[in-house]
């Protein structure tokens, strides 16, 4: 192979390739190796790479490791690399490095998700265990003389708490399943025309009981007759989560507006409340799974920290997005933005041309 062709081939690789001599000086490095930071600006190999090369050179054994290499002059997440170091003789060591930063990020997200799920499940399960023991004690009179001193008030109180914690546990499990479906590899249902008026009416009806309990008025405003394209049950879930949040975080006697409109080839459904609002530092994180700006308040309302994450995934799956604007103490407005027209139909493939065995020859 001509030298220039070999160099061009090496430069075209997305994996980093680096060769160090016996003094750990680079004698060959492709652009990918430099972009990964395996070579520093002074043309010296990264300390971690030199250490790995030295171990390989001394042992003569190929080393395969995964590393997180801090990025130079940056607060960004470390670069995850899968590194293979091979002794090629004469003191030279060849280093091959593949960027696995995304795989490392996914693994971290998965670990954090499992830890969060375990924590969130432990709280209601532990509460149910303690409440059931307290209820059993109340039913037995607390002194071993069963049936002689039933504390009806305590029984009612414990039973109500068990109902509350059971509902919280059920909601958490249901939302975990919903989020899992939304993030899964299953194909989305074929988008269908969905009446925005019907979606809002369904959400208002679902939220009426919780709103009436706090004397909160839910008003449907905006343009009528709009049509969204997607899965109606998912869109109802998204808007319902926004309205339920608005009711939960609003004081008694206030109002929640559900408004719809359309512009520039898109439609939107906004949910505006007069609640406690959201601090600016929390606005960029509230759509993360299990993130709650006010954990104490969320415990009171039975929030799971998954509702807004579900809204975000539904919006994304429908080719849209969800925005938020808020000031602390000044309420919040969440806006679900969706395409106002169906997705482009795929172009039909040309008909296959059948070639007969005699085609191309004279009759």
C-alpha positions as CSV (number, residue, x, y, z in Angstrom):
1,X,0.0,0.0,0.0
2,X,1.4,3.4,-0.9
3,X,2.5,5.5,2.1
4,X,0.1,8.4,1.3
5,X,-2.8,5.9,1.0
6,X,-1.9,4.3,4.3
7,X,-1.8,7.8,6.0
8,X,-5.1,8.8,4.4
9,X,-6.7,5.6,5.6
10,X,-5.4,6.2,9.1
11,X,-6.6,9.8,9.1
12,X,-10.1,8.7,8.1
13,X,-10.6,6.5,11.1
14,X,-13.0,7.6,13.8
15,X,-11.0,5.6,16.4
16,X,-7.8,7.1,17.8
17,X,-4.5,5.5,16.7
18,X,-1.3,6.4,18.4
19,X,2.2,4.8,18.5
20,X,4.7,5.6,21.2
21,X,8.4,4.9,21.1
22,X,10.5,3.5,24.0
23,X,10.6,6.9,25.7
24,X,6.8,7.3,25.3
25,X,7.1,10.0,22.6
26,X,4.5,9.9,19.9
27,X,5.8,8.8,16.6
28,X,2.5,8.5,14.9
29,X,-1.0,9.9,15.7
30,X,-4.1,10.3,13.6
31,X,-6.5,13.3,14.0
32,X,-9.0,11.2,16.1
33,X,-6.3,10.6,18.7
34,X,-5.5,14.3,18.9
35,X,-9.2,15.2,19.2
36,X,-9.6,12.7,22.0
37,X,-6.8,14.5,23.9
38,X,-4.5,11.5,23.8
39,X,-1.9,14.0,22.6
40,X,-1.5,17.2,24.5
41,X,-0.6,20.6,22.9
42,X,3.1,20.0,23.7
43,X,3.0,16.9,21.5
44,X,3.4,14.7,24.6
45,X,1.1,11.7,25.2
46,X,-1.5,12.0,27.9
47,X,-0.1,10.8,31.3
48,X,-2.7,8.0,31.5
49,X,-1.7,6.8,28.0
50,X,2.0,6.8,28.9
51,X,1.4,4.8,32.1
52,X,-0.6,2.2,30.1
53,X,2.1,2.0,27.4
54,X,4.7,1.5,30.1
55,X,2.8,-1.3,31.7
56,X,2.3,-3.0,28.3
57,X,5.9,-2.6,27.3
58,X,7.2,-4.2,30.6
59,X,4.8,-7.1,30.5
60,X,4.5,-7.7,26.8
61,X,0.8,-8.4,27.4
62,X,-1.9,-6.6,25.5
63,X,-3.9,-4.4,27.8
64,X,-7.6,-3.5,27.3
65,X,-9.2,-1.0,29.6
66,X,-11.9,1.6,29.7
67,X,-11.0,5.1,31.1
68,X,-12.5,8.4,31.9
69,X,-10.0,11.0,30.7
70,X,-10.5,14.6,32.0
71,X,-10.8,17.1,29.2
72,X,-8.1,19.7,29.0
73,X,-9.2,23.2,30.2
74,X,-12.9,22.2,30.4
75,X,-15.5,21.5,33.0
76,X,-17.3,19.2,30.6
77,X,-17.9,15.5,31.5
78,X,-14.8,13.3,31.1
79,X,-14.1,11.6,27.8
80,X,-14.9,7.9,28.0
81,X,-12.4,5.8,26.0
82,X,-12.1,2.1,25.3
83,X,-8.3,1.7,25.0
84,X,-6.3,-1.2,23.6
85,X,-2.5,-1.1,24.1
86,X,-0.3,-3.6,22.1
87,X,3.5,-4.1,22.3
88,X,4.7,-4.2,18.7
89,X,8.3,-4.8,19.4
90,X,11.4,-2.6,19.6
91,X,10.0,-0.7,22.5
92,X,7.1,0.6,20.4
93,X,3.5,0.4,21.7
94,X,0.4,0.9,19.6
95,X,-2.6,2.5,21.2
96,X,-6.1,2.2,19.8
97,X,-8.8,4.2,21.5
98,X,-12.6,4.4,20.8
99,X,-14.8,7.1,22.1
100,X,-17.4,5.5,24.5
101,X,-18.4,8.7,26.3
102,X,-22.1,8.2,25.3
103,X,-22.1,4.6,26.5
104,X,-20.6,5.8,29.8
105,X,-23.2,8.5,30.1
106,X,-26.0,6.1,29.5
107,X,-24.6,3.7,32.1
108,X,-24.5,6.6,34.6
109,X,-28.0,7.6,33.8
110,X,-29.1,3.9,34.3
111,X,-27.3,3.7,37.6
112,X,-28.9,6.9,38.8
113,X,-32.3,5.8,37.6
114,X,-32.1,2.5,39.5
115,X,-30.9,4.3,42.6
116,X,-33.7,6.8,42.4
117,X,-36.4,4.2,41.7
118,X,-35.1,2.1,44.7
119,X,-35.2,5.2,46.9
120,X,-38.7,6.3,45.8
121,X,-40.1,2.8,46.2
122,X,-38.5,2.3,49.6
123,X,-40.4,5.3,51.1
124,X,-44.0,4.2,50.5
125,X,-43.2,0.5,51.1
126,X,-41.6,1.3,54.4
127,X,-44.5,3.6,55.4
128,X,-47.0,0.8,54.5
129,X,-45.1,-1.7,56.7
130,X,-45.1,0.7,59.7
131,X,-48.7,1.7,59.2
132,X,-49.9,-1.9,58.9
133,X,-48.1,-2.7,62.2
134,X,-49.6,0.3,63.9
135,X,-53.1,-0.6,62.6
136,X,-52.7,-4.2,63.8
137,X,-51.6,-2.8,67.2
138,X,-54.6,-0.5,67.3
139,X,-57.0,-3.3,66.4
140,X,-55.6,-5.5,69.2
141,X,-55.9,-2.8,71.8
142,X,-52.1,-2.5,72.1
143,X,-51.9,-4.6,75.2
144,X,-52.4,-8.1,73.9
145,X,-56.1,-8.2,74.9
146,X,-57.5,-8.4,71.4
147,X,-60.9,-6.9,70.8
148,X,-61.3,-5.0,74.2
149,X,-60.0,-1.6,73.4
150,X,-60.4,-0.8,69.8
151,X,-59.2,2.7,69.0
152,X,-61.6,3.5,66.2
153,X,-60.0,7.0,65.6
154,X,-56.5,5.5,65.3
155,X,-57.8,2.7,63.0
156,X,-59.5,5.3,60.7
157,X,-56.3,7.4,60.7
158,X,-54.0,4.5,59.9
159,X,-56.3,3.1,57.2
160,X,-56.4,6.5,55.6
161,X,-52.6,6.8,55.6
162,X,-52.4,3.3,54.1
163,X,-54.8,4.3,51.4
164,X,-52.7,7.4,50.7
165,X,-49.4,5.5,50.5
166,X,-50.9,2.8,48.4
167,X,-52.1,5.3,45.9
168,X,-48.7,6.9,45.8
169,X,-47.0,3.6,45.3
170,X,-49.5,2.7,42.5
171,X,-49.0,6.0,40.8
172,X,-45.2,5.7,40.9
173,X,-45.4,2.2,39.4
174,X,-47.8,3.3,36.7
175,X,-45.6,6.3,35.8
176,X,-42.5,4.2,35.7
177,X,-44.3,1.8,33.2
178,X,-45.5,4.8,31.2
179,X,-42.0,6.3,31.0
180,X,-40.5,3.0,30.1
181,X,-43.0,2.6,27.2
182,X,-42.3,6.1,26.0
183,X,-38.5,5.6,26.0
184,X,-38.7,2.1,24.6
185,X,-37.8,0.9,21.1
186,X,-41.4,0.0,20.2
187,X,-42.6,1.9,17.2
188,X,-45.0,4.8,17.8
189,X,-48.6,4.3,16.8
190,X,-49.5,5.8,13.4
191,X,-50.4,9.5,14.0
192,X,-54.1,10.2,13.8
193,X,-56.0,13.5,13.9
194,X,-56.9,14.4,17.4
195,X,-59.4,17.1,18.5
196,X,-57.6,19.5,20.8
197,X,-61.1,20.5,22.2
198,X,-61.7,16.9,23.1
199,X,-58.3,16.5,24.7
200,X,-58.8,19.6,26.9
201,X,-62.3,18.6,27.9
202,X,-61.1,15.2,29.0
203,X,-58.3,16.7,31.0
204,X,-60.6,19.2,32.7
205,X,-63.0,16.5,33.6
206,X,-60.3,14.3,35.1
207,X,-58.9,17.2,37.1
208,X,-62.3,18.5,38.4
209,X,-62.4,16.6,41.7
210,X,-58.9,17.7,42.8
211,X,-59.6,21.3,41.7
212,X,-63.0,21.5,43.5
213,X,-61.3,20.2,46.7
214,X,-59.2,23.3,46.7
215,X,-61.8,25.6,45.2
216,X,-59.6,26.1,42.1
217,X,-61.4,27.1,38.9
218,X,-60.1,25.5,35.7
219,X,-60.9,27.6,32.6
220,X,-60.6,26.4,29.0
221,X,-59.6,29.3,26.7
222,X,-58.3,30.0,23.3
223,X,-58.9,28.9,19.7
224,X,-61.5,26.2,19.1
225,X,-61.5,23.5,16.4
226,X,-57.8,22.8,16.4
227,X,-56.5,19.4,15.3
228,X,-53.2,17.8,16.5
229,X,-51.7,14.7,14.9
230,X,-50.5,11.8,17.1
231,X,-51.7,9.5,19.8
232,X,-54.7,11.0,21.6
233,X,-54.3,9.0,24.9
234,X,-50.6,10.2,25.2
235,X,-51.6,13.8,24.5
236,X,-54.3,13.6,27.1
237,X,-51.7,12.2,29.6
238,X,-49.3,15.1,28.8
239,X,-51.8,17.8,29.3
240,X,-53.4,16.1,32.3
241,X,-49.9,16.0,34.0
242,X,-49.5,19.7,33.5
243,X,-52.9,20.5,34.9
244,X,-52.5,18.2,37.8
245,X,-49.2,19.9,38.7
246,X,-50.8,23.3,38.4
247,X,-53.6,22.3,40.8
248,X,-51.2,20.6,43.2
249,X,-48.9,23.6,43.5
250,X,-51.6,26.3,43.6
251,X,-53.2,27.8,46.7
252,X,-56.9,27.5,47.3
253,X,-59.3,29.8,45.6
254,X,-57.0,30.5,42.5
255,X,-57.4,29.7,38.8
256,X,-55.8,27.4,36.3
257,X,-56.2,28.3,32.6
258,X,-55.8,25.8,29.8
259,X,-55.4,27.7,26.6
260,X,-54.9,26.6,23.0
261,X,-53.9,28.3,19.8
262,X,-52.0,28.0,16.5
263,X,-49.4,29.9,14.6
264,X,-46.6,29.4,12.1
265,X,-47.7,25.8,11.2
266,X,-47.7,24.7,14.9
267,X,-50.3,24.5,17.6
268,X,-49.9,24.9,21.3
269,X,-51.7,24.1,24.5
270,X,-50.7,26.2,27.5
271,X,-51.4,25.6,31.2
272,X,-51.1,28.7,33.4
273,X,-51.5,28.8,37.1
274,X,-51.3,31.3,40.0
275,X,-49.2,29.0,42.2
276,X,-45.9,29.2,44.0
277,X,-43.8,29.4,40.8
278,X,-40.4,28.0,40.1
279,X,-37.0,29.4,40.9
280,X,-34.8,30.3,37.8
281,X,-32.1,27.9,38.9
282,X,-34.6,25.0,38.7
283,X,-36.1,25.8,35.3
284,X,-33.5,23.9,33.3
285,X,-33.8,20.7,35.5
286,X,-37.5,20.3,36.2
287,X,-38.0,17.9,33.2
288,X,-35.4,15.5,34.6
289,X,-36.7,12.2,36.0
290,X,-37.2,12.4,39.8
291,X,-36.1,16.0,40.0
292,X,-38.3,18.1,42.3
293,X,-37.8,21.7,43.0
294,X,-39.6,21.5,46.4
295,X,-39.3,18.0,47.8
296,X,-41.2,18.7,50.9
297,X,-44.2,20.1,49.0
298,X,-43.9,17.2,46.5
299,X,-44.3,14.7,49.4
300,X,-47.4,16.4,50.5
301,X,-49.0,16.4,47.1
302,X,-47.9,12.8,46.3
303,X,-45.7,13.8,43.4
304,X,-43.4,11.2,42.0
305,X,-41.0,13.5,40.1
306,X,-41.8,11.7,36.8
307,X,-44.8,13.7,35.5
308,X,-42.9,16.4,33.7
309,X,-40.4,13.8,32.3
310,X,-43.4,12.0,30.8
311,X,-44.7,15.3,29.3
312,X,-41.3,15.9,27.7
313,X,-41.0,12.5,26.2
314,X,-44.6,12.6,24.8
315,X,-43.8,16.0,23.2
316,X,-40.6,14.8,21.7
317,X,-42.2,11.6,20.4
318,X,-44.8,13.8,18.6
319,X,-42.2,16.0,17.0
320,X,-42.8,18.9,19.4
321,X,-41.5,20.3,22.7
322,X,-42.6,21.6,26.0
323,X,-41.6,25.1,27.3
324,X,-41.9,26.7,30.7
325,X,-41.8,30.2,32.0
326,X,-42.1,31.1,35.7
327,X,-41.1,33.4,38.5
328,X,-41.0,32.5,42.1
329,X,-44.3,33.4,43.7
330,X,-45.7,34.5,40.3
331,X,-47.1,31.2,39.0
332,X,-46.0,29.2,36.0
333,X,-46.9,28.6,32.4
334,X,-46.1,25.3,30.7
335,X,-46.7,25.2,26.9
336,X,-46.9,22.0,24.9
337,X,-46.0,22.8,21.3
338,X,-47.0,20.3,18.5
339,X,-47.0,20.2,14.7
340,X,-50.3,21.4,13.3
341,X,-50.1,19.1,10.2
342,X,-49.6,15.4,9.7
343,X,-46.1,14.1,9.1
344,X,-45.0,13.9,5.5
345,X,-46.1,10.6,4.0
346,X,-43.1,8.5,2.8
347,X,-42.6,8.6,-1.0
348,X,-43.6,5.3,-2.6
349,X,-40.8,3.1,-3.8
350,X,-40.6,2.6,-7.6
351,X,-42.0,-0.7,-8.8
352,X,-39.5,-3.5,-9.1
353,X,-38.5,-4.2,-12.7
354,X,-38.5,-7.9,-13.4
355,X,-35.7,-9.0,-15.7
356,X,-36.5,-12.1,-17.7
357,X,-33.8,-14.6,-18.3
358,X,-33.5,-13.7,-21.9
359,X,-33.5,-10.0,-21.5
360,X,-30.7,-8.2,-23.2
361,X,-30.3,-10.7,-26.0
362,X,-31.8,-10.6,-29.5
363,X,-34.9,-12.6,-30.1
